[in-house]
Every structure is written in C-alpha cells, then in structure tokens.
C-alpha cells in the first residue's frame, strides 16, 4: 500500500478539497476516493480555528469508514475529549480546565471556541464527535512508515497500546484519560510525547508567544535533529526568535545525547513550520506548515521509500 500523509487541517475545508484534487482523489457521495493502491493518513488536528470543521470531519470520517483513510489523534482532538471529561479530583471541573475564571480556563475556552460554536456545545452532535475522537489511534506503525501527531517513540507506543486502555468498541476509557492527566504518571508522559512532543521548561519569567497570542513557558523540541549542539538548534519557537532561550548544550538537556532515527520513516504534524518546505531528515518529515493561517496544506506521497526526499511533497494554498 502507498500512502498520502496529510498535515494538520484545522477546519480549512477549502484547502482540504484543493489538496485532495491535487493528489488525484475524486469526490463521490461527500467523501473522497483515492487512486488505486493508495490510502490517506491524517496526522491529527482536524479541528479548532478553521471555519468549516464539521464538514471537514464528515468528509474525513466517511473516508475512514470506507477504508480510504486513517486518522491519528492530534493534541486538539485529545484536548476536546479532556474538555468534557470530568476530573474526579476537582468537582465541577474537567480534565482540561474550562469552568473557572483562571487565566488557564479562559485560554482553554478561547482555543476551543470555534469548534464549540460550530458543533453546538453540549449538543448530541458535539457528544457524537467526542465519541469518535475517543476511537482514534494515538499513533500508527504500518510497517513501512510510522505516524504520530508530535513524535513517535517505541516505549511510549507500547505503553499506550495496552488493550486495557480501550473499551469493547475501541474508545479510550475514562480511567485512561484520568491517568494520562495525573502528575508524574508514566502514561501521561507517553501520551504527551506522541501528542505534544518533547518540550523544555523555560526559566521563570520567560515565555514564547504562539500564533494566537497565548504565552507559553515552554519551547517545543525537535529531538530528531541528532547532530544539534545547543538548545537553540532544536527549539521550535514561533517566529523563529530563539534569543530568549537559555544557552544550554544538548548534553545538559539529554545526558545520553540525541540519537539518529533508524528504521521506518516517521511522519509528524503539530509544529507550525513556515519556512521552505523540506524534510527534516531522510527519516523524518513534518507536515504541519500552518494551513490554519496563511500556510499551505501539505502532504507527503510515500511509495515505499525508506529515505525521504523533498520531491515527494504536495502542497496547496488558496
């Protein structure tokens, strides 16, 4: 099987349509059918921000139901589940806090507002999509390729694959959701690695500001850049300004060093890249190039190669 691995869409139905046609898929009965011998793989973050999230979800779900596509769970789908799952340790609050008046609650409501407005918060449609999100895999290992939203890690994948974390129809259990939010839980660490990746906590008082104007006290890390020498070589900072970062070496951050990726290629989303479209290494490709804003929606056409190349990207903008 050959795969078209597709980056974060965030409700941009217009770019989704354009990319499907560019890849040679044809529309039939409100879904897309791939060329013979191919399947689509979506790296997650279908929702939040964009104007047509429900229609996009309907198209993608029909593709999955027809056997034309796979979807891995992004951090936005996971957050959508946690947003409505009650926290037993905090009465009247959810695992992703949103009921109170704290800055974090306000930020979480703001980030999720477009999705809630489009599905209708608390409606049967809202609940139906949350149930579907709970069925999505947290990663995929398809033999020739590996796919996760933020990072693919063998140890984390094995921990997350425990059958006890899913109910009889394949939904993530409440116990899993609660444990994967518990401080210092190995399950929380594994879940965060695959959905949000590695991050470095910034010194007190330092923040990076994301594309939505929210401040974060951590920086995302491209740990696949195994030849890097300093934190600034692997930090992914909105706008690219790494001057605020402390002057730390890789040895200080990772005493065992960063190891080159071996085995099957890894495909990711999540990182909001905005420079020239290229693979990260011959084994790693990031497919999130800011389609939610002014960037292109990107796919990689994989045909069995074990070393990735730039000429296999397909991108569209509208």
Beta strands, then each sheet from edge to edge (+ up, - down):
strand 1: 2-6
strand 2: 26-28
strand 3: 31-33
strand 4: 38-42
strand 5: 69-71
strand 6: 139-141
strand 7: 145-148
strand 8: 199-201
strand 9: 208-209
strand 10: 215-216
strand 11: 218-221
strand 12: 235-236
strand 13: 265-268
strand 14: 284-286
strand 15: 297-302
strand 16: 313-316
sheet 1: 5+ 4+ 1+ 15- 16+
sheet 2: 2+ 3-
sheet 3: 6+ 7- 13- 14-
sheet 4: 8+ 11- 12+
sheet 5: 9+ 10-
end
